[in-house]
Amino acid sequence: MEKHPQQSASAGAEPEVTIVMPAYNAAHHLETVLPAAFAAAQGSRVLVIDPGSDDGTAEVAERLGARVIRLGRRAGPAEARNVASREVTTPVILFIDSDCAAHPDVVSRVRAHFAAEPELVTVTGSYDDTPPDPGFFSQYMNLRHHFTHQVANREPASFWAGCGAVRRDAFEQVGGFDAERFPRPQIEDIELGLRMGKLGKTRLDPELHVTHLKRWTGRSVVETDVLQRALPWSRLILESGDVPNDLNLRTSQRVAAALSPFALMAPFAALCFALAGNASGVFLSLVVVASSILLSRGMLGFFLKRRGFAFALGGWAFHQLHLFYSALTFAYCAVEHRLAANRRATA
């Protein structure tokens, strides 16, 4: 492990926190998000960075009382956070996305974590389980995220910048977010967490919550899952050679992903076998479905408890599709990685 950076606060002393919020075309959310941030901040600074919005985001943020940095051009959240962080002087930076309303205890929980352990370099929270948009995809994405973080490793933990805090000196020591590699919102937070984990402890607090206001559609779910998550994350895994047994990459979910195409076809296969009078085929199809449900029983049980049977059934079906296209994306990246390695070897 690399040498720890000099800590800005001694153990037992609660460090001051600055909230940094990148906000691109977020005017419609700020009326909800900024009052929540100020309430949680309890007097701490709230800094909004506007990377080229054209909807009046900066003006709304200023009217609501935030200090605003106008970047003056379009930039991704990695660069925006880096620019804003250069203006921070407090020992801890808390990143909150502009479509996330902080719970009232967010800052106090962050301060307590960093006060308790000087070796701690990151603390990560999660979405809560009460997303306001009633649509199926909004409910699915937010509840999936919430459940995944509730059962994830507490330590070491992956970093998430939707609601995640860093010790500023450690953040500066690793050079901040990699804005060159991630010019758009992707997995810049996960990659940052890997580098920061070399300096100290990284923790997940499953009770550190924000309410996610985003409205999801089927198209935005698939595009985000593939282009912003699966593709860059698969490439990062293949480059590092490290597949963490955590979050969506737990062993059970890898097995479920391999089973997902068969699980998607199984209900229709069972019907066809039943019409043909093939009892063995029906039984085998039901075994596949039962295995799939068993592998995701925790999340499906959570869906059932929170939103009822119909939602849990739809959640299971769409989750099989999510696993399938995520697995296909990883397979594509694995072939891409192998071909690139072969080209380098023969160059």
SEMARLO-204144 format. One record per residue: x, y, z of N, C-alpha, C in turn. Coordinates in steps of 0.02 Angstrom, whole numbers, plus 50000, padded with zeros to 5 digits. Each point is the difference from the previous one (the first is absolute). Layout:
XYZXYZXYZ;...
END
This chain:
500424994050000499585006050000500445006250000;499795005249962500395006149998499935003850066;500455004550010500005004050060499385004350003;499705000450060499405004250008500195007349994;499555004149971500135007149999499945003050069;500275005950011499925003450063499255001450010;499754998350058499295001050013499885007250025;499445002849979499845006950017499645000650066;499754994450026499645000250063500214994150041;500125001150063500214994650044499394995850018;500144993750020499454995650021499625003250057;499344999849995499585002850053499755007049984;500335003749958499785006749980499604999549936;499385002549999499584999649941500235005249949;500214997849940500265004749950499445003949967;500175005949977499525004049961499924996949931;499415001149971499824996949936499755005449951;500204999449938499715004049946499624995549953;499385001849984499614996349950500165002749931;500214995749955500135001849930499484996649956;499665004049959499454997549959500095002149927;500214995449956499995001649929499285000349975;499845005249962499305000949979499975002349928;499844995349956499925001649929499264999749982;499725005649977499295000549982499564996950055;500125002250061499674997150058499525004950034;499825005449966499585005150031499364997150028;499714995149965499364997250022500054995950063;500614997950018500084996150062500255004350059;500315005649986500345003750053499535002750053;499385001549982499525002650050499894994950056;500094993649984499934994750050500684998150029;500504999549958500654997350021500395004850044;500025006549982500425004650038499735001450071;499355001050010499775000750069500164993950043;499964994049970500184994050037500745000050017;500425002249953500725000350012500175005050055;499685005849999500135005050051499774997550069;499434996650002499764997450064500484994850028;500274995749957500474994950022500675003150018;500205005449965500665003050010500075003250068;499455002350030500025003050067500535005550005;500005004349950500475005650000500624998949958;500124993849980500584998749957499885002749930;500535000749962499975003149935499694995349948;499605002749955499734996349944500245003549936;500364996349959500325002749941499734996549938;499695003849956499714997349938500475001849942;500154995149958500415001249941499574998749939;499945005149957499574999649940500454999349939;500034994049970500434999049941499635001249934;499805006349990499725001849935499264999049991;499605000750052499274999249994499715005649958;499424998649969499655005149961499275000850024;499864997950062499325000350026499945004550062;500525004050013499965004450059500204996750065;500354994349996500214996450061500385004550048;500505003649974500425004250044499585005350034;499555003249963499595005350029499544997350055;499704994249988499574997050051500404998250063;500594997249990500424998150057500205006150041;500185005449966500185006150036499405002950038;499435000049968499395002550033499844996150064;500154993649998499864995750058500545000450053;500555003649986500505001250052500654996249994;500094996249945500624996249992500545004449970;500614998550016500555003149963500084996149935;500055003549944500004996849934500645001549963;500294994849970500555000849954499744998449930;500075004749955499804998949930500614997849961;499984994049974500564997649961500035003249931;499425002049974499985003749937500034995749938;500024993450008500024995549942499744993250023;499814996049952499734993350017500564995550023;499914996950057500484995350028499634994650038;500334994350009499704994550037500055001050075;499674995850039500015000750073500684999050031;500434995949968500674999050028500395006650000;500015003449943500365006449996499675005250045;499345000250000499645004950040500174999250074;499994993950024500174998850071500725001950014;500454998549955500715001750010500085007650006;499675003849955500065007350001499725002850065;499424997650020499705002550062500424998250061;500304994049999500384997750058500625004350013;500245003449947500585004350010499835006250042;499355001450006499785005750041499844997950072;500064993650015499824997550066500615000350047;499885002450060500535000250050499864995650060;499404997250004499834995750057500334993149992;500104996450056500324993449996499614994849961;499355000849995499584994949967499575003349947;499944996649942499565002049946499454994849993;499385002350000499434995649990499695001549932;500054995249954499715000749933499274997750003;499555004149975499304998249994499775002049930;499664995449965499765001649933499425004950002;499905003649945499505005349999499294997449992;499914993449993499334997150000499894995850062;500395001450053499954996250062499875004650059;499464998950036499835004050059500274996550062;500465003450034500334997050059499524999350058;500074994550036499644999350063500315004650052;499625002150051500265005050047500634998150037;500144993550008500584997950040500624998549958;499995001549935500554998049956500675002950023;500035006550011500635003150019500234997850069;499544999550047500194997950067500274992850000;499724995649959500254993249996500704999849969;500095004049948500665000349968500525002650049;499855005350036500485002750048500184994950054;499494996350023500124995150052500454994449976;499904997849938500434994749972500735002249998;500135005849973500695002349992500315001750068;499595002150047500275001550067500214993650035;499644994649988500134993750035500644996649977;500185000949936500584996449973500425004549955;500595002150023500435004149958500234996449936;499994993349999500224996349940499464999549947;499415002350015499454999649952500105005349946;499944998049936500095004849945499365001149960;499534995250000499365001049966499434997150040;499425003149995499374997450027499475000749946;499644994649988499504999949946499314998550028;499495003349973499314998750019499624996549944;499345001049999499594996849949499355003949991;499634998249947499325002549994499574997050055;499485003650021499534997150046499504995749962;499504997350035499524995549967499335003449989;500005006649993499385003749988500075004749940;500184997449941500055004449942499335003149984;499975006649986499365003349991499664998549933;500394998549948499684998749935499674993150003;499354999549983499644993650008500104995049943;500335002049946500084995649942500404993850017;499864994649963500324993650014500765000549997;500275003149948500735000149992500345004350052;499675005450021500275004150054500024996050065;499454996550013499974996050061500524994449997;500054996649943500474994449993500725002350011;500205005349965500695002150003500195002350071;499575003950031500165002650066499984994550053;499524995649997499964994650049500564994949989;500184998849938500574995649987500645002950029;500115006449989500595003450027499994999750076;499435001550031499944999950073500164993150028;499684995049971500114993250026500724997849991;500295001449942500694998049987500475002950052;499895006350018500445003150050499854997750071;499404997750012499854997550067500354993550015;500144996049948500324993550011500745000049978;500255005849978500695000449975500504999750058;500634999149983500535000050050500035006750035;500034999950066500075006250038500715002849994;500484995549998500715002049996500424994249977;500435000849949500065005949958499395000949955;499845006149984499395001449963500165003749936;499594998949948500055004049939499785007150016;500255004849961499815006950011499465002049951;499535004150023499455002549959499935007450013;500045004149947500005007250008499315003150000;499474996149993499335002750007499895002450071;500294996550048500015002150070500624996650030;500575003249992500624997150024500485005450023;500344998650056500465004950029500714997549996;500475004649992500714998349996500395004650048;500544997350027500465004350036500405003949949;499985006650006500265004349946500734998849984;500424999150052500714999249985500144993549963;499624994750016500084993749963499755000849928;499455003649992499725001349933500515003749957;500325005150030500505003849963500624995749985;500184995650047500604995949991499934995349940;499404997549988499914995549942499835003749936;499945006750004499885003949940499275001049982;499544998450047499295001049987499724995149949;499425001849973499684995849949500415000249935;499974994549963500354999749936499545002849946;500025006749992499555003349954500184998849927;500624998349987500214998649931499714993449976;500034995050044499744993549982499244999850001;499705004150044499274999950008499735007149988;499965002149937499745006749985499245000550006;499674994250006499274999850009499864996250065;499385000550025499844996250061500034992549987;500474996650033500084992949992500174996850067;500594997150006500204996850063500615003650029;500025006749990500565003950026500064999450076;499434998850034500024999450072500284993250022;499814994749965500274993350016500754999949990;500235002949944500725000149986500385004150052;499715005750020500315004050053500064996050064;499474996450017500004996150062500554994850001;500154997049942500544995049997500665003250016;500125006149975500635003450015500035002450072;499455002450025500005002550069500054994350051;499764994149980500054994350045500724997950015;500485002349959500704998650013500295004350055;499625005250019500255004750051499704998850069;499454996550003499674999050065499364996049993;499585000650050499384996150003499455003349960;499594995849968499425002449962499394996550029;499485003850015499434997250036499345001749967;499534995450006499305001149980499585000850063;499615005350004499515000950053499314999049969;499684994450011499364998649967499435004550024;500115003850054499495004650025500135007249978;500515001149960500165006749974499605000849935;499455003650003499504999849946499885006749966;499864999549935499715005549961499394997349963;499535004449985499424998249960500145001949927;499954995049956500165001249929499385002349963;500045005949969499425003049968499934998449926;500494996749971500014998949928499424995649977;499735001849942499494995849968500354995649948;499934993450008500314995349955499484997449949;500244998649939499614996549950500374993649983;499674995549963500334993849980500625001549959;499965004849956500585001749958500575002750042;499855004650046500545003050040500324994950046;499614995150024500294994750041500514996049961;499804997749940500454995749960500625004049978;499905006149978500575004149978500485001250058;499745001650058500435001250058500354993750022;499634994550004500304993650021500574997949954;499905000949935500504997649952500565005149989;499815006149981500505004949978500375003350058;499655001250055500305003650056500264995450054;499774993750001500214995550053500374993949973;499644995749965500284993549982500625000549956;499985004349949500585000649955500625002550036;499985005950032500615002450032500214995850060;499524997250037500184995950058500324993549978;499734996949946500304993949974500725001249978;500115005549966500675001749977500475001150059;499765003350052500415001250059500174993450035;499534995550005500124993450031500514996149960;499935000049934500474996249958500705003050002;500055006550005500665003250006500334998450066;499625000250054500284999050067500074992650016;499604995749968500014992950016499674998350065;499635004750029499694999050065499245000449993;499664994450015499264999849998499754999850072;499765005750027499795000050070499374995950011;499974996650056499404996250018499545004650040;499735005049965499625005150034499525003249950;499515003750027499505003549960499704995349947;499975002249937499704995949947500454994349977;500614999750028500484994949978500074994350050;499564999550048500014994350046499954993549961;500294994850028500004993549966499304997849980;499525001050045499324997949985499725003749939;500195006449992499755003849943500364998249935;500624997750006500354997649940499674993649975;499824995650046499654993849981499325001749971;499655004850032499345002049976500055002949930;500545003749986500095002949933500094994549948;500384994850018500104994449953499344996349987;499574999950050499364996449995499465004349967;500105006649997499475004649981499694998749931;500374998449947499664998849936499534994050003;500194995050039499574994150007499405001650044;500115004350051499445002150043499505004149961;500245004249954499545004049959499574995749955;500294994649973499634995749954499594994750036;500164998650063499704994350035499245000450005;499695005750018499265000050004499674998249934;500265002649945499714998449935500154992749980;500594997750018500164993049987499544995450039;499875001850063499554995950041499314999549969;499755005749974499345000149967500004995549939;500535000549959500044995949940500044992650018;500404998450050500064993050021499344997450027;499645004450037499354997950028499504998549944;499995004449949499544998949944500174993749962;500654998250000500224994049965499964993850044;499805000950063499944994450046500674997350023;500525004149998500674997950021500115002050072;499864995550047500065001650071500725001350021;500464996349971500715000950018500235007049980;499785002349941500195006749978499715005450045;499374999150021499695004750046500395000250065;500174994250026500364999650064500685003549995;500364998749945500665003049991499945007749995;499505002349965499905007349993499855003150068;499604996750040499835002650067500614999950046;500434995049991500624999850040500445006049984;500035001949936500405005849980499725006450032;499345000849997499695005950030500125000150076;499904994250031500104999650072500725001550020;500474997749960500715001450014500155007549995;499715003149949500095007149991499725004050058;499404998150022499695003350057500414999050063;500264993950009500404998550059500635004350002;500325001049943500625003949998499875007350016;499405002549985499845007050014499465000750053;499954995150043499454999850047499995006050048;500595002450020500035005750046499695006249969;500215001749940499735005949966499274999249983;499804994149977499304998949982499565000250062;500254997550056499625000450063499925007350021;500535004049988499965007150016499495003449955;500014998549935499515002849953499294998250023;499914993750019499344997750021499765003750061;500445001050048499825003450062499855007349988;500385003249957499925007249990499455001849950;499914996049947499545002049947499504994749979;500004994250030499494995049986500204994949946;499564995249990500154994349958500105002049927;499555004249973500045001849929500675003449985;500215004550044500645003449989500584995150006;499974995550048500534995150009500064995549938;499424998049972500014995849940500305003949941;499785006249990500295004049947500735001550012;500185001150064500705001250017500444994049985;499744994150014500384993949984500124999549924;499475001049961500054999349928500505005249971;499935006350021500455005049972500714999050026;500084997550061500664998850026500374994649960;499624995249974500334994949957500265003349937;499635004749973500235003649941500625004150017;499985003450058500585003950023500624995550007;499924994350030500574995450007500254997649932;499544998749954500184997449935500415005049960;499755006349995500385004849959500645002250036;500014999750066500625001550036500524994649987;499794993750000500464994449986500255000449928;499565001649953500225000749930500515005649993;499895005550036500485005549998500684997950026;500014996250055500634997750027500354995349950;499614995649969500294995549950500305003849942;499655005249977500275004249946500665003250021;500025002750062500615003250024500574995050009;499834993950020500524994950007500314998349933;499594999449948500274998849932500425005949978;499755006050011500365006149983500685000350035;500004998150064500625000250040500504994849973;499764994149983500444994849974500295001949932;499595002849957500255002149934500525005450007;499895004750047500495005450010500664997150027;499954995150045500604996850026500384996349945;499634996849955500334996449945500355004949953;499685005749988500315005149956500645002750030;499985001150066500615002450033500564994949998;499804993650007500504994650001500344999149931;499635001549947500294999049933500295006449970;499905005650036500265006449974500765000350001;
END
